[in-house]
Amino acid sequence: MIEHRIKKIRAYSKAMIRRLIATDLKIEMLRPLLSDSDVTDKWNDSYGAHGLELLRMTLYFDLIREMSAISLDRSSKAPSISNILDLLQSTELLDELQKDYCKPSPISWVGDIDEDSKKFWEEKHEERDRKESEERFKSHHKKSKKLFKELKNSDIFTKIKRSRNKLIAHYEMCNSDDGARMFEPADFDLKWGDPEEYYNKIKPIIVELVLLTSNEGYSLDTNNSQHKTISGEFWQA
């Protein structure tokens, strides 16, 4: 049973980091449509401007939908920050993850070392390595919970959650001077830069959770550099 839960939480964390990487690419694909006149000026005073606005809004709302799901989705099969932190409330699961995380790294010996010396230094290394690993593991757990708590108390979290619930997930309507209408981004004080701001808040939480559950690191800066190149070459074509 515990083996299944370990596989589940690790699968969730890997799926979550993959979605985060895909979100970063979407942000870079949207960026030129917001701030690069070399890309957008070609549609000035043309019917193509309507297509430009459609692309902007489609990418924008997809980012909000995606990041809401990554951070808030409570479906039992959803790889989200909320679900992973809920799973980590199990002391049994946390202890098993810590045992695996804290396995000492092997020592490579060079030269002719007697067995007694090897045993002595291996025991010393194992003790030190396990202690340092335990401290890192607890730090990942503590930091992820702290950052998520701060996120939920932020204004950007409230805006993203409300817009996701009313504008994207359910397509609710509201009353206005002109009668009933669909909710619009302005109703939630949403700005063009909000998805990127939210991304920058969930990114370190996800990094900590992936390290905690799988002890794996990802070169997100390298991915971002590649995404900038992809976006630049696409929009300049």
Secondary structure, DSSP 8 states (H G I E B T S, - for coil): -HHHHHHHHHHHHHHHHHHHHHHHHHHHHHHHHHH-HHHHGGGTTSTHHHHHHHHHHHHHHHHHHHHHHHHH---TT---HHHHHHHTT-HHHHHHHHHHHT--------S---HHHHHHHHHHHHHHHHHHHHHHHHHHHHHHHHHHHHHHTSHHHHHHHHHIIIIIIS--EEEETTEEEE--GGGGT--TTHHHHHHHHHHHHHHHHHHHHH-----HHHHHHHHHHHHHHHHH-
